C-alpha cells in the first residue's frame, strides 16, 4: 500500500488550527459509519479500464476496519459507482469530458449487470451491511445517491472514508461530508490512488482543512476504547 507519512509542515498547520493533531480522541461507534467507496472490479481488478493496482493492497485493512466497526456497533456502507442515470444527471462529464471510446467503456463497465460493477473479490461483505449506488464522484453531492438520507435515518454523525481513488471519489465524498457537518476521518492505509503523490496530496489537503487523517490501527484503537468504556 502507499507509504504515507503526514509531513511535519502539515502537522504544524493542523496543530496551529485546532490545538492538536487529531480531533477524534475516541470514535463513538454507535453513531459512526465506515463508508467504502468504489471498491469494484472496474477500479480494482487487473485489466479493467480504470484499474488502480494499489486498491488491491488495501483490501485487508478495509476488512479489518469493517470487522472492528461491526463488533463495536457501527455501520459499514459499500458505495458503488453506477452508469445508470449518469448520462442524464451528470451529462457534462459523461458526454463532454470523455472521449467516445471512454464513454462507451464506462457505460458498459459500470452497467449494474456487468462484472465491473461488482465488488472486488476478497472484500468481506455481510448481508447486514448497507449498499448505496452513486452516479457522481461524490456520494453526497445532491443527485448522486441517497447516502445522506440513509445515514441521517440511522443517526450517523461520523464517517470513516476508505476505498479508491483517494483523490477522486473518496476525497470528494469526504469533503462534502465535512461540509454537511459530519465528522470525517480518512483512513490513510485504507485508501488508494494511482500514485503515491496523488494519494499524499489528497490526504495532506484533507488534514489541513477538512478532517482527520488516521491509519486503520489508529481508528480501530479509538473504537476499542469506546467499546471498553461501554463494557466496564
C-alpha positions as CSV (number, residue, x, y, z in Angstrom):
1,X,0.0,0.0,0.0
2,X,1.0,3.6,-0.1
3,X,3.9,4.6,2.2
4,X,2.2,7.7,3.6
5,X,3.6,9.8,6.4
6,X,1.9,13.1,7.4
7,X,4.5,15.8,6.7
8,X,5.8,17.9,9.6
9,X,4.7,21.1,7.8
10,X,1.1,19.7,7.6
11,X,1.2,18.6,11.3
12,X,2.2,22.1,12.3
13,X,-0.6,23.7,10.4
14,X,-3.2,21.3,11.8
15,X,-2.0,21.9,15.4
16,X,-2.0,25.6,14.8
17,X,-5.6,25.4,13.6
18,X,-7.1,23.3,16.4
19,X,-4.6,22.9,19.1
20,X,-3.9,19.2,18.5
21,X,-3.2,16.8,15.6
22,X,-6.4,14.8,15.7
23,X,-9.9,16.0,16.5
24,X,-11.1,12.5,17.5
25,X,-9.8,11.1,20.8
26,X,-12.5,8.4,20.6
27,X,-14.9,7.3,17.9
28,X,-18.5,6.7,19.1
29,X,-19.2,3.6,17.0
30,X,-23.0,3.8,17.6
31,X,-23.1,7.0,15.5
32,X,-20.3,6.1,13.1
33,X,-20.2,4.5,9.6
34,X,-17.3,3.1,7.6
35,X,-18.0,4.3,4.1
36,X,-16.1,2.2,1.5
37,X,-16.0,3.9,-1.9
38,X,-15.9,2.2,-5.3
39,X,-14.1,-1.0,-4.4
40,X,-15.4,-2.5,-7.6
41,X,-13.8,-4.7,-10.2
42,X,-13.9,-1.7,-12.6
43,X,-11.5,0.1,-10.4
44,X,-9.7,-2.7,-8.6
45,X,-9.4,-5.8,-10.8
46,X,-6.4,-6.4,-13.2
47,X,-7.1,-5.4,-16.7
48,X,-10.3,-3.3,-16.1
49,X,-10.4,0.2,-17.7
50,X,-9.8,2.3,-14.6
51,X,-7.7,-0.2,-12.6
52,X,-6.0,1.3,-9.5
53,X,-3.5,-1.5,-8.7
54,X,-2.9,-0.2,-5.2
55,X,-6.6,-0.7,-4.4
56,X,-6.0,-4.5,-4.1
57,X,-3.4,-3.9,-1.4
58,X,-5.9,-2.1,0.9
59,X,-8.4,-4.9,1.0
60,X,-7.1,-6.4,4.2
61,X,-7.2,-3.1,6.0
62,X,-10.8,-2.4,4.8
63,X,-11.8,-5.9,6.0
64,X,-10.2,-5.3,9.4
65,X,-11.8,-1.9,9.8
66,X,-15.2,-3.3,8.8
67,X,-15.0,-6.1,11.3
68,X,-14.0,-3.8,14.1
69,X,-16.8,-1.4,13.2
70,X,-19.4,-4.1,13.2
71,X,-18.1,-5.5,16.5
72,X,-18.2,-2.1,18.1
73,X,-21.8,-1.5,17.0
74,X,-21.1,0.7,13.9
75,X,-22.3,0.6,10.3
76,X,-20.5,-0.5,7.2
77,X,-21.5,1.1,3.9
78,X,-20.5,-0.2,0.5
79,X,-20.8,2.6,-2.2
80,X,-20.7,1.5,-5.8
81,X,-20.5,3.7,-8.9
82,X,-23.1,3.0,-11.5
83,X,-23.6,4.3,-15.0
84,X,-27.3,4.2,-14.7
85,X,-28.7,7.7,-15.0
86,X,-25.3,9.4,-15.3
87,X,-25.9,10.5,-18.9
88,X,-29.0,12.4,-17.8
89,X,-27.9,13.7,-14.4
90,X,-24.1,14.2,-15.0
91,X,-24.2,15.0,-18.7
92,X,-21.3,17.4,-18.9
93,X,-18.8,14.9,-17.5
94,X,-20.3,11.8,-19.2
95,X,-20.6,13.2,-22.7
96,X,-18.2,16.1,-23.0
97,X,-15.2,15.3,-20.7
98,X,-14.6,11.7,-22.0
99,X,-13.7,10.5,-25.5
100,X,-16.4,8.5,-27.2
101,X,-14.4,5.3,-26.6
102,X,-14.1,6.2,-22.8
103,X,-17.8,6.9,-22.7
104,X,-18.7,3.5,-24.2
105,X,-16.3,1.7,-21.9
106,X,-17.6,3.5,-18.8
107,X,-21.3,2.8,-19.6
108,X,-20.5,-0.9,-20.3
109,X,-18.1,-1.4,-17.4
110,X,-20.3,0.2,-14.8
111,X,-23.6,-1.3,-16.0
112,X,-25.2,-2.9,-12.9
113,X,-25.3,-6.3,-14.6
114,X,-21.6,-6.2,-15.5
115,X,-18.6,-7.7,-13.8
116,X,-17.1,-4.3,-13.5
117,X,-19.9,-3.1,-11.2
118,X,-19.4,-6.0,-8.7
119,X,-17.4,-5.5,-5.5
120,X,-13.9,-6.8,-5.8
121,X,-13.4,-10.4,-4.5
122,X,-11.8,-10.6,-1.2
123,X,-13.9,-7.9,0.4
124,X,-15.7,-9.3,3.4
125,X,-19.3,-8.1,2.9
126,X,-22.2,-9.1,5.2
127,X,-25.9,-9.1,4.4
128,X,-26.4,-6.7,7.4
129,X,-24.2,-4.0,5.8
130,X,-25.6,-1.1,3.8
131,X,-25.3,-0.7,0.0
132,X,-25.5,2.6,-1.9
133,X,-25.3,3.3,-5.6
134,X,-23.9,6.7,-6.8
135,X,-23.6,8.3,-10.2
136,X,-21.1,11.1,-9.4
137,X,-17.6,11.2,-7.8
138,X,-19.1,12.3,-4.5
139,X,-21.8,10.1,-3.0
140,X,-23.0,13.2,-1.0
141,X,-23.4,15.8,-3.7
142,X,-27.1,16.4,-4.5
143,X,-28.5,14.0,-7.1
144,X,-25.7,11.4,-6.7
145,X,-27.1,9.0,-4.2
146,X,-29.3,8.6,-1.1
147,X,-26.4,8.1,1.2
148,X,-27.0,11.3,3.3
149,X,-30.7,10.3,3.9
150,X,-29.7,6.8,4.9
151,X,-27.0,7.9,7.3
152,X,-29.2,10.5,9.0
153,X,-32.0,8.0,9.4
154,X,-29.5,5.9,11.4
155,X,-28.4,8.9,13.5
156,X,-24.9,8.7,12.0
157,X,-22.7,11.8,12.5
158,X,-19.2,10.4,12.0
159,X,-17.8,8.9,8.8
160,X,-14.6,6.9,8.2
161,X,-13.7,7.0,4.5
162,X,-12.0,4.2,2.7
163,X,-11.7,3.0,-0.9
164,X,-10.5,4.3,-4.3
165,X,-9.4,6.6,-5.6
166,X,-8.1,8.6,-2.7
167,X,-8.0,11.9,-4.6
168,X,-11.2,11.5,-6.6
169,X,-14.3,9.8,-5.3
170,X,-13.0,9.3,-1.7
171,X,-11.8,12.8,-1.3
172,X,-14.9,14.3,-3.0
173,X,-17.2,12.3,-0.7
174,X,-15.2,13.1,2.4
175,X,-15.1,16.9,1.7
176,X,-18.8,17.0,1.0
177,X,-19.4,15.1,4.2
178,X,-17.5,17.7,6.2
179,X,-19.4,20.5,4.5
180,X,-22.7,18.7,5.5
181,X,-21.4,18.8,9.1
182,X,-20.4,15.2,9.5
183,X,-17.2,14.5,11.5
184,X,-14.9,12.8,9.0
185,X,-11.8,10.7,9.1
186,X,-9.9,9.5,6.0
187,X,-8.0,6.2,6.6
188,X,-4.5,6.7,5.1
189,X,-3.8,3.0,4.6
190,X,-7.3,2.0,3.5
191,X,-7.5,4.5,0.6
192,X,-5.7,4.0,-2.7
193,X,-4.7,6.2,-5.7
194,X,-2.8,5.7,-8.9
195,X,0.4,7.3,-7.5
196,X,1.9,8.0,-4.1
197,X,1.9,11.7,-5.0
198,X,-1.8,11.8,-5.7
199,X,-2.6,9.9,-2.5
200,X,-0.4,12.1,-0.3
201,X,-1.6,15.3,-1.9
202,X,-5.3,14.5,-1.2
203,X,-4.6,13.4,2.4
204,X,-2.4,16.4,3.2
205,X,-5.1,18.9,2.0
206,X,-7.8,17.0,3.8
207,X,-5.9,17.0,7.1
208,X,-5.2,20.8,6.8
209,X,-8.7,21.9,6.1
210,X,-11.4,19.2,6.3
211,X,-10.9,16.5,9.0
212,X,-8.7,13.8,10.5
213,X,-6.3,11.5,8.7
214,X,-5.6,8.3,10.6
215,X,-4.3,4.8,10.0
216,X,-6.6,1.9,10.3
217,X,-4.9,0.9,13.5
218,X,-5.4,4.4,15.0
219,X,-9.1,4.3,14.1
220,X,-9.6,0.7,15.5
221,X,-7.9,1.7,18.7
222,X,-10.3,4.6,19.2
223,X,-13.3,2.3,18.5
224,X,-11.9,-0.2,21.0
225,X,-11.7,2.5,23.7
226,X,-15.4,3.2,23.2
227,X,-16.2,-0.5,23.4
228,X,-14.2,-0.9,26.6
229,X,-15.9,2.1,28.2
230,X,-19.3,0.6,27.5
231,X,-18.4,-2.8,28.8
232,X,-16.9,-1.7,32.0
